[in-house]
Amino acid sequence: MVGQNIESGFKPEIEKIYLQTDRDVYITGEDIWFRADYYMLGNNTGNDLSKSLYIELITPLGESVARQKYEVINGLATGKYPVPEGLLTATYMLRAYTQFQRNYPQEHFTTNLITIINPSVPLIGYKDQLSWKVKIFHEGNGIVNGEVSGIAIRVHPKIIKNVKRLKLVDQFENDISEIKLFDNGLGYVEFKVIDSLEYSVNTILKNGNSIRQLIPKAKQQLLIEKEIVNSSMNIRLTAPGNSPEGVYTLHMYDGYFTDHLEQKITSNGEWKKIDLDKELLSSRINYLVLRDSEAKVIRVDALYMQPDEPQEIEVKTSEKNYPARSKVDITFIPIEEAYESYSVAVVKKGTFENERLLIPEFIIENPRLLSSYIDHRLITNEVFADQLKAVLLIYESRLESEPSVFQNGFSDESDNYWAPETRGITIRGIVRNLASAQPEPNCDVYIAAIGNEPQLHVYTTNKAGEFIFTLKHLYGIQNLFLCVNSRNESDLEIMINSDFVNDYDAFYATPTILDTSMRHFIEDLYVNAQLKTYASASDSFPVIEKKYKPIRFPESSTSILLDDYIALPTLREVINEIVPYVKVQKKKDEFSLEVFDPVTNQVYGDPLILIDNLPVFNVNQLLEISPELMEKISVINSAYVYGEHLFRGIVFFETNTKNFAGIELPVSSTFLEFQAVEELEQYTNEDHSEQSGRIPDFRNVLYWNPDAEFDTENGKVSFYTSDYEGMYEVIVRGVNRNGEFSLGTTSFTVSEK
C-alpha cells in the first residue's frame, strides 16, 4: 500500500459528498439515477480537489456487489448505477467516497439506503421461535418520580398484526394513556410519574389475550441534566442521595460514532458549560457518553439536535389527473437565488421513502444507520418524530449494554495516505524486492492501456517504492499492462493498491418483511420494469461523444508497411535494411537498437521500444519475432520529453497478432482489468407529442433531471405520462453552495377516467 500517516490537523470534513437518487425502491435489473454534490471545506464552488467519485452497493451482510467510478465536473457527478440481477430482496447501502476520504474512518463516507426487490426470490422471513414479543425501553434505570418520563415500546414485527391496542395503566387498572402503535411496531408515550403509582404497559391481542409489563422506577441514580444553548451545552451531574461526589469522563459522539470531545466532570450538582464543535452542532444525532473512573460506560443519552430543516418547496401540477401519454407541466418556486441547481424526479408513488413516515426495522436494529437515514428528511411530522424518540430510547438501552461501538467505530484505512485524485482516476502501488521484501526506489514503472484507447505512462518510484498514474479519457473496463525497466526486474514484484475499499461492516441481520398490502405495488413495479426492458432498448444516451486519446507522442519521422517490401527472413535484417534511422547493434551476446537524428547528427542508444503499445526492454527477444507477424514499423528519431522522462528516440512495432507476436514478457510484469470511470449518460425522457408507432411505454420513472437550472422566478419542467395508470410523485430537491437543502413534493394520477 502507498503509505504514510496522514498529518494530524486534517479535518474529516475537508471533503463531503451529498448523494441523491431518483427514488428509494428498485427492482433488480433497473438503473439507479443519481446526483452527487461535492463539497470541499463546506462549500461547493466547482474548485474540486478530487475529480473522481467511487460508489459501491453494499449488502446488509457487508458484501460489495457493485462498484462504479464517475467523474466529478465542477462539483457535480451524475449518471446511472445499474442494479445487478439476482440480488435478494433487502435494504442495501449505496456508499460514495473519494480516494482522499479513505484517509479517514468510513463513517465519513456518504451512505444512502435503498430497498431492492427481487420478486422471483421468496423472502426468508422469521423461521425460529420468537425470543420476545414486546419490549419496553426507558431512560437510565427507570422512570423518575415527579418527572415527565418517556417510554418506548417495541412489538415484534411478526405479531404486529395480532395487536389490538396498547395502553398505559396503573396498578389499579386505571387507564393512564392510549399508546399509538405504528405499523413498524414502535410506540411512544410521555407521562408525569406519580410517587404512589406503579405503571405497566398492557398489550391487548386480537384473540383476547394480553401481555402486561411493569415499567421499573429508578432507584437512586446519578442525575444528569443538560440543555443546548446556541453553540454550547450546559450540563450538571448530581450524585444520588448522600453518595460522595464522583469524577467522570464525558464524551460526545456524533451520529457516526466519531468522538468529538472528552472532558472530566464532577457530580457536585454544579452547572458546567461545554463548547460544541461545528460537526456536533450540524449532526442531527449525537450521543452523550459518561464513563466512570475505570472507563466503563455507565450512561448513554441519545440526543436529537434539531437543525434547520430543509426548506420546503411549493410544487404544483396544472391538473391532478392526466390521461396516458399526455403532457404534464410542473411549476415550483425556487427558495432563493442561493439554490442554483435542482434535481427533479417523477416516480411511481411509493418508491420515495420520505412519504412513508415509518422508520424501517433495520434502522431500529442498527444505530449506525440512523444518521444517514434521516439526513435531509423533513421531520416536522409528529408521527415520524414520535418514532424517532422511541428509536433513541432503544439505542440508549442497547448502547449501554453493548458499548463496543464507542471503542471500535467503523473500519478505516488511516494507516496509509491516499492522495486526492486532482487530475482524474488513478492507479497506484509499490515495487518491492522479492528477496529483501523492501521497497525498490528509483525504479521506472511503465503502464500501457491496450485497445482502442491506447495510453502509455512512466513513473519513477519514490524512496518508498511507490508509484501513481493518472488515467484520463478512459471509460469502462480497460486492459492494462504494467512492467518495470530494471536489470534485476526478475527479482522485483509490482503490488497494486485496491482502488475500492475492501473492508465492509455488516449493518443489519434481521430479515426483510414487506407488508402484504405492498404485494400489488411490487407486482406493478416488476411488470413495468419487465415491459420497459422488452419494449425499449435503452433509457439513456451518452451526453458527450467519446474522444479517444492516443499516446501523446508526436508524428512519426517515418513509417514503413512491411507488405510493401520483399520479405526478409529475420527482424534484424528488416530493421537494418528497410527501416530508416534505426540500426541493430551487438555487444557480446546482447543486442540493442540505435536511432540516428540527421538534423543534429546524434545517435541515440536505448530508445523506447513499443510493440502494440507494450514497452519492450529485451531486444534479443524482440529480434526473435518472425517478420511475418509484423505489420508496420514507425520511428521518432529525435529526443522526446515525456513528463519527467526523456526518451532518446522511439521505435513502434505494430503486429498483425492479438498476443503481441508471442514475445516473452518480463517476469515482474502483470496484466489487469481496470475499472475506469463510467461514461456520462443522461436519462431519456419520452416524448409522446407525435403518436407515430405504438411502442408500449411502462416506466417506473417518468422524468429525471439531476441538474435543472432556472433563470426565472418560477421553475418549470414538462414531460409525458406513460401507458401505466396509477399515482406518481414529483420530487424537487435543491442544494446550494453551502450544502443547505430544500425539498418539495406533489402527486398526480394517470387515468383515463
C-alpha positions in Angstrom: 0.0 0.0 0.0 1.1 3.5 -0.7 1.7 4.7 2.9 2.4 7.4 5.3 0.5 8.6 8.3 -1.9 11.4 7.5 -1.0 14.6 9.2 -2.8 15.4 12.4 -4.8 18.6 12.0 -6.6 17.5 8.8 -10.3 17.7 9.3 -12.6 14.8 8.3 -14.9 17.3 6.6 -12.3 18.6 4.1 -14.4 16.7 1.5 -18.0 15.7 1.8 -20.4 14.2 -0.7 -24.2 14.6 -0.8 -25.9 11.8 -2.7 -29.4 11.9 -4.2 -31.1 9.1 -6.0 -34.2 9.3 -8.2 -36.1 7.1 -5.7 -35.6 4.7 -2.9 -37.2 1.4 -4.1 -35.9 -0.6 -7.1 -36.5 -3.9 -8.9 -33.4 -5.9 -9.7 -32.0 -5.0 -13.1 -33.2 -1.4 -13.0 -31.0 1.6 -13.0 -30.4 4.0 -10.1 -30.2 7.5 -11.4 -28.2 9.7 -9.1 -26.7 13.1 -8.4 -23.7 13.6 -6.2 -22.7 17.1 -5.0 -19.0 17.6 -4.0 -18.2 19.9 -1.1 -14.7 21.0 0.0 -14.4 22.7 3.4 -18.2 23.0 3.4 -18.6 24.8 0.1 -19.4 23.8 -3.5 -17.5 26.3 -5.7 -16.5 24.0 -8.5 -12.9 24.0 -7.4 -12.7 20.3 -6.8 -9.8 18.7 -5.0 -10.9 15.3 -6.2 -12.0 14.6 -9.7 -13.3 11.1 -9.3 -16.1 9.6 -7.2 -16.4 5.9 -6.1 -19.8 4.4 -5.5 -20.5 0.9 -4.1 -23.6 -1.1 -3.5 -23.3 -3.0 -0.1 -25.4 -5.8 1.0 -26.8 -6.0 4.6 -24.0 -8.5 5.5 -21.3 -6.2 4.3 -20.6 -7.5 0.8 -19.9 -5.2 -2.1 -21.9 -6.4 -5.1 -21.4 -3.5 -7.5 -18.7 -0.9 -8.0 -18.6 2.1 -10.3 -16.5 5.3 -10.7 -17.7 8.6 -12.0 -16.1 11.9 -13.0 -16.6 15.0 -10.8 -17.1 18.0 -13.0 -17.5 21.5 -11.5 -18.5 20.0 -8.1 -21.1 17.6 -9.5 -21.2 13.9 -10.6 -24.3 12.5 -12.3 -25.2 9.3 -14.1 -26.8 5.9 -13.7 -25.9 3.0 -11.5 -27.1 -0.5 -12.6 -28.7 -2.7 -10.0 -27.4 -6.3 -10.5 -29.7 -9.1 -11.3 -30.1 -11.9 -8.8 -29.9 -9.9 -5.6 -32.1 -10.9 -2.7 -34.8 -8.6 -1.5 -33.3 -6.4 1.2 -32.3 -2.9 2.1 -28.9 -2.1 0.6 -26.4 0.7 1.2 -25.1 3.0 -1.5 -21.7 4.3 -0.4 -19.9 7.2 -2.1 -16.4 8.4 -1.4 -13.3 9.9 -2.9 -9.8 8.4 -2.6 -8.8 11.2 -0.3 -11.6 10.4 2.1 -10.0 6.9 2.6 -7.6 8.7 4.9 -10.4 8.9 7.5 -12.8 6.4 9.1 -15.5 5.1 6.8 -18.3 6.6 8.9 -17.5 9.9 7.0 -18.3 8.3 3.7 -21.7 9.3 2.3 -24.3 6.5 2.6 -27.8 6.2 1.1 -30.2 3.4 2.0 -32.3 1.9 -0.8 -34.6 -1.1 -1.0 -34.1 -3.6 -3.8 -36.8 -6.1 -4.5 -36.4 -9.4 -6.4 -39.9 -10.7 -7.0 -38.6 -14.0 -8.3 -36.9 -14.9 -5.0 -39.1 -15.5 -1.9 -38.3 -13.7 1.3 -36.7 -15.7 4.1 -38.8 -14.3 6.9 -38.7 -15.4 10.5 -38.5 -19.2 10.9 -37.3 -19.6 14.5 -39.5 -19.4 17.6 -39.7 -15.8 18.8 -37.4 -14.9 21.7 -39.5 -11.9 22.6 -42.9 -10.3 21.8 -43.0 -6.9 23.4 -40.1 -4.8 24.8 -40.2 -1.6 26.9 -37.4 1.0 27.0 -36.9 3.9 29.3 -34.2 6.4 30.3 -31.5 5.3 32.7 -32.5 2.5 35.0 -36.2 3.5 35.2 -38.8 6.3 35.3 -38.3 9.0 37.9 -40.9 10.1 40.5 -42.2 13.6 40.0 -40.7 13.9 36.5 -42.2 13.7 33.0 -40.8 10.5 31.6 -40.9 9.0 28.1 -41.1 5.3 27.3 -40.7 3.4 24.1 -42.5 0.2 23.2 -41.4 -2.2 20.5 -43.6 -5.0 19.3 -42.0 -7.9 17.3 -42.7 -7.5 13.6 -44.2 -11.0 13.4 -47.0 -10.2 15.8 -47.8 -6.6 15.0 -50.9 -7.6 13.1 -52.2 -9.5 16.1 -52.1 -6.4 18.4 -55.5 -4.8 19.0 -54.3 -1.9 21.2 -51.6 -0.7 23.6 -52.4 1.0 27.0 -50.5 2.6 29.8 -52.2 1.6 33.1 -51.5 1.8 36.8 -51.7 -0.9 39.4 -55.4 -0.3 39.9 -56.1 -1.0 36.2 -56.8 2.7 35.6 -56.1 3.7 32.0 -53.4 6.5 32.0 -53.0 6.8 28.3 -53.6 5.1 25.0 -50.3 4.3 23.1 -50.3 4.6 19.4 -48.8 1.6 17.7 -47.2 2.3 14.4 -47.1 -0.3 11.6 -43.4 -0.9 12.3 -44.1 -2.0 15.8 -43.0 1.2 17.6 -44.9 3.1 20.2 -44.0 6.1 22.4 -45.7 7.9 25.3 -44.8 10.6 27.8 -46.5 10.9 31.2 -46.0 12.5 34.6 -44.8 9.9 37.1 -46.6 10.0 40.4 -44.9 8.6 43.5 -47.7 6.4 44.8 -48.4 4.7 41.5 -46.9 1.8 39.6 -47.1 1.7 35.9 -47.4 -1.0 33.3 -47.8 -1.3 29.5 -50.7 -3.6 28.6 -50.6 -5.1 25.1 -54.1 -6.4 24.2 -54.1 -9.0 21.4 -57.0 -9.6 19.0 -57.5 -13.1 20.4 -58.4 -11.6 23.8 -55.1 -12.4 25.5 -52.8 -9.6 26.8 -49.2 -9.1 27.7 -48.6 -6.9 30.7 -45.1 -5.5 31.6 -44.2 -3.4 34.6 -42.2 -0.2 34.0 -39.5 0.0 36.6 -39.0 3.0 38.7 -35.5 4.4 39.1 -33.7 3.7 42.3 -31.1 6.2 43.5 -29.0 7.0 40.4 -26.7 9.7 39.1 -28.9 12.6 37.9 -27.9 14.1 34.6 -29.4 17.4 33.5 -28.5 19.1 30.2 -29.5 21.8 27.8 -28.2 23.0 24.5 -27.8 26.8 24.2 -26.5 28.1 20.9 -23.1 26.5 20.3 -22.6 25.1 23.8 -24.1 22.6 26.2 -24.8 23.2 29.9 -24.6 20.0 31.9 -25.0 19.2 35.6 -24.3 15.9 37.4 -25.8 15.3 40.8 -24.8 12.4 43.0 -27.7 10.3 44.4 -28.7 10.8 48.0 -25.8 11.1 50.4 -23.4 9.5 47.9 -20.0 11.2 47.7 -19.1 13.2 44.6 -17.6 11.2 41.8 -15.3 12.2 38.9 -16.5 11.1 35.5 -15.3 11.4 31.9 -17.8 12.9 29.5 -17.6 12.1 25.7 -19.7 13.4 22.9 -20.1 11.3 19.7 -21.8 12.3 16.5 -24.3 10.1 14.8 -21.5 8.2 13.0 -19.8 7.5 16.3 -16.9 9.8 15.9 -15.7 11.1 19.3 -15.6 14.9 19.3 -14.9 15.8 22.9 -13.6 14.4 26.2 -13.9 16.3 29.4 -13.7 15.5 33.1 -16.9 16.3 35.1 -17.7 16.0 38.8 -21.1 15.1 40.2 -21.2 18.1 42.5 -24.5 19.5 41.3 -22.9 22.5 39.6 -23.6 23.5 36.0 -20.7 23.2 33.6 -20.6 24.9 30.2 -19.1 22.9 27.3 -18.5 24.3 23.9 -19.6 22.1 21.0 -17.7 22.0 17.7 -19.2 22.6 14.3 -19.6 18.9 13.4 -21.6 18.1 16.6 -23.9 21.1 16.0 -24.5 20.1 12.4 -25.1 16.4 13.3 -28.8 15.6 13.8 -28.0 12.7 16.1 -25.4 12.9 18.9 -24.6 10.6 21.9 -23.5 11.8 25.3 -21.5 9.0 26.9 -20.5 9.0 30.6 -17.7 6.8 31.8 -16.6 6.1 35.4 -13.1 6.1 36.8 -12.4 2.7 35.2 -13.5 3.9 31.8 -16.7 1.8 31.9 -19.7 3.2 30.1 -22.4 3.9 32.7 -24.8 6.1 30.8 -25.7 6.9 27.2 -28.0 9.7 26.3 -29.1 9.9 22.6 -29.7 13.5 21.6 -31.7 14.7 18.6 -30.2 18.1 17.6 -33.0 20.0 15.7 -31.1 21.7 12.9 -32.6 24.0 10.3 -34.9 21.7 8.4 -34.7 21.6 4.6 -36.8 24.4 3.3 -40.0 23.2 1.7 -40.5 24.0 -2.0 -44.0 24.6 -3.2 -44.6 22.3 -6.2 -47.7 22.3 -8.3 -49.1 20.5 -11.3 -51.7 22.1 -13.6 -54.0 19.1 -13.1 -54.5 16.3 -10.6 -55.4 13.7 -13.2 -53.9 13.1 -16.7 -54.6 10.6 -19.5 -52.0 8.2 -20.6 -49.3 9.7 -22.9 -50.3 13.2 -22.1 -48.1 16.2 -21.4 -47.6 17.3 -17.7 -46.4 20.8 -16.7 -44.9 21.2 -13.3 -44.1 24.5 -11.7 -42.3 25.3 -8.4 -41.0 28.4 -6.8 -37.2 28.2 -6.1 -36.4 29.0 -2.5 -33.9 31.8 -3.1 -31.2 32.7 -5.6 -28.6 30.8 -3.5 -30.2 27.5 -4.6 -28.6 27.4 -8.1 -29.4 23.8 -9.0 -32.3 21.4 -8.5 -32.9 17.7 -9.2 -36.4 16.8 -10.4 -37.7 13.2 -10.3 -41.2 11.9 -11.2 -41.6 8.4 -10.0 -44.2 5.8 -9.2 -45.8 6.7 -5.9 -44.5 4.5 -3.1 -40.9 4.4 -4.3 -39.8 7.6 -2.5 -39.3 6.7 1.2 -39.9 10.2 2.6 -43.6 9.8 2.1 -43.9 6.6 4.2 -43.2 8.2 7.6 -42.2 4.8 9.0 -38.8 4.1 10.4 -37.8 0.7 9.0 -36.8 -2.2 11.2 -33.2 -2.3 10.0 -32.8 1.3 11.3 -34.4 0.3 14.6 -31.9 -2.5 14.9 -28.7 -0.6 14.0 -27.7 2.8 15.5 -25.0 3.3 12.9 -27.6 3.8 10.1 -29.8 6.4 11.6 -27.8 9.5 10.7 -27.6 8.6 7.1 -31.3 7.6 7.1 -32.6 10.9 8.4 -30.2 13.3 6.7 -32.1 15.8 4.7 -35.5 14.4 5.6 -38.4 16.6 6.7 -39.1 15.6 10.3 -41.8 18.1 11.1 -44.4 15.4 11.0 -45.4 14.4 14.6 -45.8 10.7 13.6 -42.2 10.4 12.5 -41.0 12.5 15.5 -42.6 10.1 18.0 -41.0 7.1 16.3 -37.6 8.9 16.4 -38.0 9.4 20.1 -38.8 5.7 20.6 -35.8 4.7 18.5 -33.4 6.9 20.5 -34.6 5.3 23.8 -34.0 1.9 22.2 -30.5 2.9 21.2 -29.7 4.2 24.7 -30.5 0.8 26.2 -28.6 -1.1 23.6 -25.5 1.1 23.7 -25.3 1.0 27.5 -25.3 -2.8 27.4 -23.1 -3.1 24.3 -20.8 -0.1 24.3 -18.2 -1.6 22.0 -19.2 0.8 19.1 -17.7 3.6 21.1 -14.3 1.9 21.1 -14.3 0.4 17.7 -16.3 2.7 15.4 -16.1 1.8 11.7 -13.2 0.3 9.8 -10.7 2.7 8.3 -7.5 2.8 6.2 -5.9 5.7 8.1 -2.6 3.9 8.4 -2.0 4.9 4.7 -2.1 8.1 2.9 -4.4 8.3 -0.1 -3.6 11.3 -2.3 -6.5 13.2 -3.8 -7.2 12.5 -7.5 -6.7 16.0 -8.7 -6.5 15.2 -12.4 -8.7 12.1 -12.7 -8.8 8.4 -12.0 -5.6 6.9 -10.7 -3.9 3.6 -10.2 -1.2 3.3 -7.6 1.0 0.7 -5.9 4.5 -0.2 -4.9 7.5 -2.0 -6.3 9.4 -4.2 -3.9 12.3 -6.6 -4.0 11.3 -10.2 -3.6 14.4 -11.3 -1.7 14.5 -8.5 0.8 10.8 -7.6 0.9 11.9 -4.0 0.8 10.6 -1.3 -1.5 12.5 -0.5 -4.7 13.2 3.2 -5.1 14.2 5.0 -8.3 12.7 2.3 -10.5 10.9 3.2 -13.8 7.4 1.7 -13.9 5.5 1.6 -17.2 1.8 1.3 -17.6 0.1 0.8 -21.0 -3.6 0.9 -21.8 -4.3 -1.7 -24.5 -7.1 -1.5 -27.1 -8.9 1.3 -29.0 -7.8 3.9 -26.5 -4.0 3.4 -26.1 -2.1 5.2 -23.5 1.4 4.9 -22.1 2.8 6.4 -18.9 6.0 6.1 -17.0 6.7 6.9 -13.3 9.9 6.6 -11.3 9.2 5.2 -7.8 9.9 7.4 -4.8 12.1 6.4 -1.9 9.3 4.3 -0.5 9.0 2.4 -3.8 5.6 3.9 -4.6 4.1 4.9 -8.0 0.9 6.6 -9.1 -0.5 7.0 -12.5 -3.4 9.3 -13.7 -5.5 7.7 -16.4 -7.7 10.3 -18.1 -10.1 9.8 -21.0 -10.6 6.1 -20.3 -14.1 4.7 -19.8 -15.5 1.4 -18.6 -13.3 -1.8 -18.2 -9.8 -1.3 -19.6 -7.0 -3.8 -20.1 -3.7 -2.5 -18.6 -0.2 -3.8 -18.7 2.4 -2.8 -16.0 6.1 -3.6 -16.0 9.4 -2.2 -14.7 12.6 -1.3 -16.6 15.3 -2.7 -14.4 18.2 -5.1 -15.0 17.1 -7.1 -12.0 13.4 -7.0 -12.9 13.0 -10.7 -12.2 13.8 -10.0 -8.6 11.0 -7.4 -8.3 7.3 -7.6 -8.0 4.6 -4.9 -8.6 1.9 -4.7 -5.9 -1.2 -2.7 -6.9 -3.4 -1.0 -4.4 -7.1 -1.8 -4.4 -8.9 1.2 -5.9 -12.0 0.4 -3.8 -12.3 -0.1 -0.1 -12.2 -3.8 0.8 -13.4 -3.7 4.4 -17.1 -3.5 5.0 -19.2 -3.7 8.1 -22.5 -5.7 8.1 -25.2 -3.2 9.0 -28.1 -5.4 9.9 -29.0 -9.1 10.0 -32.8 -9.1 10.5 -34.9 -10.4 7.6 -36.8 -8.0 5.4 -40.5 -8.1 5.9 -42.8 -6.5 3.3 -46.4 -5.8 4.2 -48.9 -7.9 2.3 -50.5 -4.6 1.2 -47.4 -4.0 -0.9 -47.9 -7.1 -3.0 -49.8 -5.3 -5.8 -47.3 -2.4 -5.6 -44.4 -4.7 -6.0 -46.1 -6.6 -8.8 -46.7 -3.4 -10.7 -43.1 -2.3 -10.3 -41.9 -5.6 -11.6 -44.3 -5.8 -14.5 -43.4 -2.2 -15.5 -39.7 -3.0 -15.3 -40.1 -6.1 -17.4 -42.2 -4.4 -20.1 -39.8 -1.5 -20.3 -36.9 -3.9 -20.8 -38.8 -5.8 -23.5 -40.1 -2.7 -25.4 -37.2 -0.3 -25.1 -33.5 -0.7 -25.9 -32.3 1.9 -23.5 -33.5 4.7 -21.3 -30.3 6.7 -21.6 -27.9 8.2 -24.1 -24.3 9.5 -23.9 -24.1 13.2 -23.1 -20.8 13.7 -25.0 -19.2 11.9 -27.8 -16.3 9.8 -26.5 -13.0 11.1 -27.8 -10.2 8.7 -28.0 -6.9 10.0 -26.7 -4.0 8.1 -28.3 -0.4 8.0 -26.9 0.7 11.6 -26.7 3.7 11.3 -29.0 4.4 13.5 -32.0 4.0 12.2 -35.6 6.5 9.6 -36.5 9.5 10.6 -38.5 9.0 7.7 -40.8 6.7 4.6 -41.1 7.0 1.5 -43.2 4.5 -1.2 -44.1 6.2 -4.5 -44.4 3.9 -5.7 -47.1 5.4 -3.0 -49.4 8.8 -4.7 -49.3 10.3 -8.0 -50.2 10.1 -10.4 -47.3 13.3 -10.8 -45.3 14.0 -13.8 -43.0 14.8 -12.0 -39.8 13.6 -8.9 -38.0 17.2 -7.9 -37.6 17.6 -7.7 -41.4 14.3 -5.9 -41.7 15.5 -3.1 -39.3 19.0 -2.8 -40.8 17.9 -3.0 -44.5 14.5 -1.3 -44.6 13.8 0.8 -41.6 15.4 4.3 -41.8 17.3 5.9 -38.9 17.4 2.6 -36.9 20.2 0.1 -36.6 20.7 -3.1 -34.7 23.9 -3.2 -32.6 25.5 -6.1 -30.8 27.9 -6.1 -27.9 29.0 -9.6 -26.9 25.6 -11.5 -26.8 23.4 -8.5 -26.1 21.6 -6.7 -29.0 20.4 -3.1 -28.8 18.8 -0.5 -31.1 20.3 2.8 -32.1 18.3 5.8 -33.6 20.0 8.4 -35.7 18.8 12.0 -35.9 20.1 13.5 -39.2 19.2 17.0 -38.1 21.6 17.0 -35.1 23.8 14.2 -36.3 23.2 12.5 -33.0 23.0 8.8 -32.4 20.7 7.7 -29.5 21.1 4.4 -27.8 18.4 2.5 -25.9 15.4 4.2 -27.5 11.9 3.4 -26.1 10.6 0.3 -27.9 6.9 -0.4 -28.1 5.2 -3.5 -29.6 1.5 -3.0 -29.9 1.9 -0.3 -27.2 3.7 -2.6 -24.8 7.2 -1.4 -23.7 9.9 -3.9 -24.6 13.4 -3.8 -22.9 14.9 -7.1 -24.1 16.0 -6.6 -27.7 17.2 -10.2 -28.0 13.7 -11.4 -27.6 12.3 -8.8 -29.9 14.6 -9.9 -32.8 13.4 -13.5 -32.4 10.0 -12.5 -33.7 9.2 -13.5 -37.3 8.8 -10.6 -39.7 5.7 -12.2 -41.0 4.0 -11.2 -37.7 4.9 -7.6 -38.2 2.6 -5.2 -40.0 4.1 -1.7 -39.5 7.3 -0.1 -38.0 7.4 3.6 -37.2 10.2 5.7 -35.8 10.6 9.0 -33.9 14.3 9.8 -34.5 14.6 12.6 -32.0 14.8 13.0 -28.3 11.3 13.4 -26.7 10.5 14.8 -23.3 7.6 12.8 -21.8 6.6 14.3 -18.5 9.7 14.0 -16.3 11.3 11.4 -18.6 13.5 11.7 -21.6 13.1 9.2 -24.4 16.1 9.1 -26.8 14.1 8.1 -29.8 11.1 5.8 -30.1 10.5 2.8 -32.2 7.0 1.4 -32.7 6.3 -2.1 -33.8 2.7 -3.0 -34.8 1.9 -6.6 -35.3 -1.0 -8.5 -37.0 -1.5 -10.6 -33.9 -3.5 -10.4 -30.7 -0.8 -11.7 -28.4 2.0 -9.2 -29.1 3.6 -11.6 -31.6 4.2 -14.0 -28.7 7.1 -12.0 -27.2 8.2 -13.2 -23.8 7.1 -10.7 -21.2 9.1 -9.7 -18.2 8.7 -11.9 -15.1 7.6 -8.9 -13.0 5.1 -7.6 -15.5 1.4 -8.0 -15.0 -1.9 -7.6 -16.9 -5.1 -6.5 -15.1 -8.6 -5.4 -15.8 -9.0 -1.9 -14.6 -12.3 -0.2 -13.9 -12.2 3.3 -15.3 -14.9 6.0 -14.9 -18.3 5.5 -16.4 -19.4 7.5 -19.4 -21.6 10.4 -18.6 -25.2 9.4 -19.6 -28.5 11.3 -19.5 -31.9 9.9 -18.8 -34.2 9.7 -21.9 -37.4 11.5 -21.1 -40.0 10.1 -23.5 -41.7 12.4 -26.0 -45.3 11.4 -26.9 -46.1 14.6 -28.8 -46.1 12.6 -32.0 -48.1 9.5 -31.8 -46.3 7.7 -34.6 -45.9 4.0 -33.6 -47.2 2.4 -30.5 -44.2 1.0 -28.7 -45.5 0.2 -25.1 -44.4 2.7 -22.5 -44.3 1.3 -19.0 -41.8 3.3 -16.9 -41.4 3.5 -13.1 -39.6 6.8 -13.7 -41.4 9.3 -15.9 -38.8 12.1 -15.6 -35.3 12.6 -14.2 -33.2 15.7 -14.4 -30.3 15.8 -11.9 -29.2 19.3 -12.8 -32.2 21.5 -13.6 -31.2 25.2 -13.6 -33.8 28.1 -13.9 -33.2 31.7 -14.7 -36.7 32.9 -13.8 -38.5 33.2 -10.5 -40.6 30.0 -11.3 -39.1 26.7 -12.1 -40.9 24.7 -14.8 -40.4 21.2 -16.2 -42.6 19.3 -18.7 -42.8 15.6 -19.5 -45.2 12.9 -20.8 -47.1 10.3 -18.9 -46.7 6.6 -19.9 -49.3 3.9 -20.6 -49.4 2.9 -16.9 -52.4 4.1 -15.0 -51.6 4.9 -11.4 -50.3 7.5 -9.0 -46.9 9.3 -9.4 -45.0 11.6 -7.2 -43.0 14.6 -8.1 -39.8 15.3 -6.0 -37.9 18.5 -6.3 -34.7 18.9 -4.3 -32.4 21.9 -4.2 -29.0 22.3 -2.8 -26.9 25.5 -2.5 -23.2 26.0 -2.3 -23.2 25.7 1.5 -24.8 22.3 1.4 -28.3 23.6 2.6 -31.2 21.6 1.2 -34.7 22.3 0.1 -37.4 19.8 -0.7 -40.8 19.8 -2.3 -43.2 17.1 -3.4 -46.6 16.7 -5.0 -48.5 13.9 -6.7 -50.9 13.3 -9.6 -52.8 10.4 -11.1 -52.7 8.9 -14.6 -56.1 7.6 -15.5 -58.4 7.6 -18.5 -61.4 8.2 -16.2 
